[in-house]
Protein backbone atom coordinates (compact mmCIF):
# COMPACT_ATOMS: atom_id res chain seq x y z
CA UNK A 1 0.00 0.00 0.00
CA UNK A 2 2.86 2.37 0.74
CA UNK A 3 4.32 1.93 -2.73
CA UNK A 4 1.03 2.94 -4.31
CA UNK A 5 0.87 6.14 -2.27
CA UNK A 6 4.47 7.07 -3.03
CA UNK A 7 3.81 6.41 -6.72
CA UNK A 8 0.82 8.75 -6.68
CA UNK A 9 2.83 11.40 -4.85
CA UNK A 10 5.58 11.05 -7.41
CA UNK A 11 3.09 11.47 -10.27
CA UNK A 12 1.54 14.53 -8.64
CA UNK A 13 4.95 16.06 -8.17
CA UNK A 14 5.88 15.37 -11.79
CA UNK A 15 2.64 16.95 -12.98
CA UNK A 16 3.26 19.98 -10.80
CA UNK A 17 6.81 20.21 -12.15
CA UNK A 18 5.53 20.13 -15.75
CA UNK A 19 2.97 22.80 -14.90
CA UNK A 20 5.59 25.03 -13.27
CA UNK A 21 8.01 24.64 -16.17
CA UNK A 22 5.26 25.58 -18.61
CA UNK A 23 4.33 28.63 -16.52
CA UNK A 24 8.00 29.60 -16.21
CA UNK A 25 8.41 29.46 -19.98
CA UNK A 26 5.31 31.64 -20.42
CA UNK A 27 6.58 34.21 -17.91
CA UNK A 28 10.01 34.28 -19.53
CA UNK A 29 8.37 34.99 -22.87
CA UNK A 30 6.33 37.84 -21.36
CA UNK A 31 9.47 39.23 -19.74
CA UNK A 32 11.28 39.24 -23.10
CA UNK A 33 8.38 41.06 -24.77
CA UNK A 34 8.25 43.69 -22.03
CA UNK A 35 12.02 44.18 -22.13
CA UNK A 36 11.93 44.64 -25.91
CA UNK A 37 9.16 47.22 -25.56
CA UNK A 38 11.08 48.99 -22.79
CA UNK A 39 14.26 49.11 -24.87
CA UNK A 40 12.35 50.46 -27.88
CA UNK A 41 10.73 53.19 -25.80
CA UNK A 42 14.05 54.07 -24.20
CA UNK A 43 15.63 54.47 -27.65
CA UNK A 44 12.76 56.70 -28.81
CA UNK A 45 13.12 58.94 -25.76
CA UNK A 46 16.86 59.12 -26.30
CA UNK A 47 16.27 60.21 -29.90
CA UNK A 48 13.92 62.96 -28.73
CA UNK A 49 16.40 63.97 -26.00
CA UNK A 50 13.63 64.59 -23.49
CA UNK A 51 14.86 66.23 -20.32
CA UNK A 52 12.91 66.59 -17.14
CA UNK A 53 13.19 69.85 -15.29
CA UNK A 54 12.75 69.82 -11.54
CA UNK A 55 11.87 73.05 -9.80
CA UNK A 56 11.75 73.89 -6.13
CA UNK A 57 8.55 75.39 -4.75
CA UNK A 58 10.23 78.77 -4.53
CA UNK A 59 11.33 78.65 -8.16
CA UNK A 60 7.87 77.55 -9.22
CA UNK A 61 6.20 80.45 -7.37
CA UNK A 62 8.66 82.92 -8.85
CA UNK A 63 8.06 81.70 -12.39
CA UNK A 64 4.31 81.73 -11.78
CA UNK A 65 4.45 85.35 -10.73
CA UNK A 66 6.44 86.29 -13.84
CA UNK A 67 4.49 84.12 -16.27
CA UNK A 68 0.95 83.27 -15.06
CA UNK A 69 0.43 80.74 -17.88
CA UNK A 70 3.50 78.69 -17.02
CA UNK A 71 1.61 76.47 -14.56
CA UNK A 72 -0.17 74.82 -17.46
CA UNK A 73 3.20 73.93 -19.01
CA UNK A 74 4.71 72.39 -15.88
C-alpha positions as CSV (number, residue, x, y, z in Angstrom):
1,X,0.0,0.0,0.0
2,X,2.9,2.4,0.7
3,X,4.3,1.9,-2.7
4,X,1.0,2.9,-4.3
5,X,0.9,6.1,-2.3
6,X,4.5,7.1,-3.0
7,X,3.8,6.4,-6.7
8,X,0.8,8.7,-6.7
9,X,2.8,11.4,-4.9
10,X,5.6,11.1,-7.4
11,X,3.1,11.5,-10.3
12,X,1.5,14.5,-8.6
13,X,5.0,16.1,-8.2
14,X,5.9,15.4,-11.8
15,X,2.6,17.0,-13.0
16,X,3.3,20.0,-10.8
17,X,6.8,20.2,-12.2
18,X,5.5,20.1,-15.7
19,X,3.0,22.8,-14.9
20,X,5.6,25.0,-13.3
21,X,8.0,24.6,-16.2
22,X,5.3,25.6,-18.6
23,X,4.3,28.6,-16.5
24,X,8.0,29.6,-16.2
25,X,8.4,29.5,-20.0
26,X,5.3,31.6,-20.4
27,X,6.6,34.2,-17.9
28,X,10.0,34.3,-19.5
29,X,8.4,35.0,-22.9
30,X,6.3,37.8,-21.4
31,X,9.5,39.2,-19.7
32,X,11.3,39.2,-23.1
33,X,8.4,41.1,-24.8
34,X,8.3,43.7,-22.0
35,X,12.0,44.2,-22.1
36,X,11.9,44.6,-25.9
37,X,9.2,47.2,-25.6
38,X,11.1,49.0,-22.8
39,X,14.3,49.1,-24.9
40,X,12.4,50.5,-27.9
41,X,10.7,53.2,-25.8
42,X,14.0,54.1,-24.2
43,X,15.6,54.5,-27.7
44,X,12.8,56.7,-28.8
45,X,13.1,58.9,-25.8
46,X,16.9,59.1,-26.3
47,X,16.3,60.2,-29.9
48,X,13.9,63.0,-28.7
49,X,16.4,64.0,-26.0
50,X,13.6,64.6,-23.5
51,X,14.9,66.2,-20.3
52,X,12.9,66.6,-17.1
53,X,13.2,69.9,-15.3
54,X,12.7,69.8,-11.5
55,X,11.9,73.1,-9.8
56,X,11.7,73.9,-6.1
57,X,8.6,75.4,-4.7
58,X,10.2,78.8,-4.5
59,X,11.3,78.7,-8.2
60,X,7.9,77.6,-9.2
61,X,6.2,80.5,-7.4
62,X,8.7,82.9,-8.9
63,X,8.1,81.7,-12.4
64,X,4.3,81.7,-11.8
65,X,4.5,85.3,-10.7
66,X,6.4,86.3,-13.8
67,X,4.5,84.1,-16.3
68,X,1.0,83.3,-15.1
69,X,0.4,80.7,-17.9
70,X,3.5,78.7,-17.0
71,X,1.6,76.5,-14.6
72,X,-0.2,74.8,-17.5
73,X,3.2,73.9,-19.0
74,X,4.7,72.4,-15.9
